[in-house]
Amino acid sequence: MFQRFLSVVALAALTAAPVAAETWQMSAHDPDGNFHTENIRQFAADVAEKSGGALTLDVKSNAVLLSRADLKRGVQRGVVPIGEVLISALANEDSIFAADSVPILATDFDQARKLWEASKPVYEEKLAEEGLMILWSEPWPPQGIYMKEPIESAADLKGVKFRAYNPTTARFAELMGAVPATVASGEIGQAFSTGVISGMLTSPTTGVDSQAWDFVKHYYDVNAFIPKNFVLVNKAAFDALPSQAQTALTEAAAEAEARGWQMAVEATNEATAKLRENDMEVHEPSPTLTADLQKVGQTMVDEWAQSGGEGVQAILEAYRK
């Protein structure tokens, strides 16, 4: 009888034993001061709390774990189980991922949200085939033009060495008459100081991160497009987690998405003000430059529509509805 009592006690102890805690490394692309990374760190704190410590995310910022070019493949192969990447950086793999970097397609946050809702099901289907799932997405501030010299039209960009960070921005530079040069965000300062570039199209946030005022004096708030990052997770790694940790990830991700969109709006205003504080001239584009941008944008929308198959058409159809 005593032996049976001991067996029952042992079984109860095993049943009540807590699930072993797990730590995941998470790759964040941007530096710690960037709002994307701040949001990810809050997400990590929320996951730890919601999972009761069953899952801890060790966030590594500034792309020290995986570069932007390697992130998706790294998560897919399990180099890290979770990470953040610019969606349009994947456009070389499939043109569906270029949606939010096509100029004039979505130029304010409401339009960007609708474009995300239209493209998300297409992305989910594509990524599921590769063993990946999306946790959330959040936008960057609208993209503007940084120049050393003032510009009034696309003609002023002719021959300018212009930073590109994905295939779409490279095409944008070409259509504006500039010469594209692929430069990562962490290399912007060096690229300007060594003459690799003398202009760029990027967000006011990246302008602040790179202290663009050390190299250029003019920022044109053209609202060319609103790119987005998304956070990917290895589906097999997710499925292997206990249910409490899975729920913690998805609940914290929903909160991170809502928070991230609001942070993007606030970061746009704060970063633009920061550019002014550092003696950059913030301009509205001239009517001629606006017209040139519209013309380039329409060309790129048409090219994108023709470049892809059913996925691109599905995004456009859903968005235009």
N, C-alpha and C positions, 0 to 999 in steps of 0.2 A: 504494500500500500504506500509506504514511504517513497519507494522507488518510483511509483507511478506519479506521486505528487511532484517529485523532483522533475520528472519528464514534462509534466504539464507546465511547471514554472519555467523550465528552459524553453519550451515552445512559445510561451507567452512573451518571454524576453526577446526571442528572435523576431517574433511578429512585430513587436513594438520598436525594434531597432531602427534608428533613422537611416534614410537612404544616404549612401556615401556622397559627400559633396564633390562636385566636379567644377573645374576651372577651365574656361575657354579663353584663348587669346583672341582678341578682336582687333582687326586692322582698320584704323581710321586714317583717312588720307590727309586731312588738313591739320595745321598746328593747333595747339591748345587754346589759343585766343579766339579761334574761329568758331562761329556759332554752331556749325555742324558738329564739331568735336565736343563742344559744351553739351549739346543735346545728347550725343552718344554717351557721354559720361553720366548724365542724369539717367538715361536709359539703363545703363549698367547698374547704377545704384538701385533703380526700381526693380530690376530683375532679381538682384540679391535679396531685397526685402520681400518681394512677392513669392519667391521660391523658398523662403525660409532658410536661405543659405545653401539650398541644394545645388544652385548654379551661380558661379561667380564669373564675371567677365573682366578679364585683364585687358584694358584698352590701351593700345599702343598707337599714338598719334603720329602725324607727319610722315605717313607712309613708310615707317621704318621696318615694318614686317613685309609688306608687299607693295610694289609700285602700282600705280593706276593700271598700267598695261597688264600686270600679272595678277591682279586681284581676283577676277572672276575665275580664272583657271585654278588659282591657288585654293579658293574655297571649294571649287568643284573636286579637286584632288585631295582635299583634307589637310592641306598645308596649315591652314587655319580654318576653323569651322564657320566663322562669321566675319563679314567685312563690308565696308562701304565703298562704293565706286560711283563715278559720274556715269549716268546712263549712256550718254552719247559717246563715251569712250569705247563703247562696244559696237559702234556703227560699222566698223570694218568687218565684223563678223556677220552682221545682219542689218540691213537698212531700217528695219523697224525701230531700232534703238536711236535713230537720228531724229525722231519726232520732235523733241523739245529743243533742238538746236537749229531748226529750220527757221530762218528769219521771217518775221511778220505773221507766222502761224498763230502764235500766242504771245502777246506783248504786255499783258498785265496778269496779276495773280489769279483773278477769277477765270480768265481764259486758260491759264496754266493748270488750274485745278481740273477744268473740264477736259483738257487734253490728257492729263494723267488718268482720269476716270475712263477715257476712251482707249488709252493704250495699255492700261494695266492688265486686262484679261489676255491680250495678245502676248504680252511679256510673260505672264504666268504660264501660259501654255508652252511657250518656247523654252523657258528655263526649267520647267518640270521635266522635259525630255532629257535635260542635262543633269538631273539630280539636284536642282537648286530650287529654293523658294524665296519669295520676296517677303521681308518683314515690314518694311515701310519705305516711303519716299518723302523727300522734302525738297523745296526749290532753293536755288540760288537767287540773289537779287537780279533784276534785269541787267542785261549786258550793255555796256557802254564802250565808247572808243577813247583811248588814251593816246595823246600825240605830243611830241615835243614842240611842234609848230601848230598854229591855228589852222583849221580847215573850214572850207565853205561848201565843198562838193567832193564827190568821188574822185574828181580830177586831181585833187590835192594829195590823194593817196597813191598816185601812179608811181611805181617803182619803190615805194616805201617797204622796208623790211618789217614784216608784220607778224606778230606772234599768233600761232595757231596751237590749239590743244586737242583737236579732234579732226576727223575728216571734213566735217561740215564747216568749221571755222576756217580751215585751209581753203575750201572752195569759196567761202565768203570773201576772203582776202583776194583771191584771184579775180573774182568778178568785180571787186572794187578797184582793181588795177594794181594792188599791192603784191608783194612777194612773200608768200607764207614761209614761216620757219617754226617748226615744232619745238616748243619750249614748255617744260613742266612748270607748275606754279612756283615750286621752290627754287627755280633757276632764273626767275624773271630779272632780278637785280643784276646778276652776272651777265645775262643776255643783253640788257641795255648798256651796261658799262663797257662791254667788249664789242659793241656795235653789231651784234647778231640781229637785234631788232631795234627799231626806233618808234614803234607804235604797237598797240595791241587792242583787242576786243576782249573785255572781261568785266566781271562784276565790281562794284565799288568795294565790296568786302575783300576781294583778292587784291585790289589796289591798295587797301590799307595794310593787309598782311605783308605785301611786298614793298611797302613804303614807296609807292610809285612816284611820290613828289620829289624823290631824290633824282629822278631821271626824266620826268616829263612834267609839263606845267598845265596841260589842257585836258579836261575830261568832258566828253560829249555824252549827255544823258539821252541816248537814242532809243533805249528799250528795245533792242534788236530782237531778243528772245529771252526766255527764262529757262535755263537748263535745270536739271534736277539730279540729285544723287539718289541711289537706293541702297538699302542694306540687304545683302544676300546671306542666306544660311545654307549650309550643306544639309540636304534633306535627310540623308541617312543618319547624320549626327543628331539632327533634331528628333528623328523617330526613336533614337536610342535613349533619349532623355526620359526620366520619370514624368508622369503626367503633370505633376505640380510645376516642374521646371518648364515644360512645354507651354502650359497656361501662362506662366509668368512671362515668358518671352513674347507671346502674342498680345497679352494685355498691355505690357510695357511698350510694345511696338506701336499699338494703337494710340497710346498717350504721346509717344515720341513724335508720331506723324502730326497730330494736332498741334503739338507744341512747336514742332519744326517749321510749319507753315507760318505760324504767328511770329516766330523768331526771324524768319526771312524778311517779313515786312518791316520789323523793327530794325533789323540789321541794315536794310537798304537805307533807311533814313539816317541812322547813326553813322554808317560808313561814308555816305555822301557828305554829311556835315564834317566828318573827320578830314576828308579831302580838302574842303574849304579851309579848315583850321590850319592846314599845313600849306597854305598859300597856293593851292591849285585853283585854277579858274574852271568852274563848273558851268558848262554852256548847254543851252537848249540847241538842238541842231537847226541849221538854217533851212528855209523851205527847199532850197536846191538839194541839200544833203538828204533831207527827208525823202524827197522824190527819188533820189538815186538809190536810197536804201529800200524803198518800196519796190523799185524796179528789180533790184538784185534779189530781194526777198521773193517776189513772184516767180522769178526764174528758178530759184532754189526749191520753192514749193512744187513747181511743175516737174523739176528734175527728180525730186524725191518721190512724187507720185508715180513717175514712170520707172523708177529704179527698182522698186520692190514688187513683190507678188501680192498674195492675198492678205498677208499681215498688214502691209502698209495701207492697202485699200480698206481693210476693216477698221483701222484706226481713223483714217480720214472720214469714212462714212459715219462712224459713231460720233466723232467730234463735230462734224458739220450738222448733225441732227440737233 
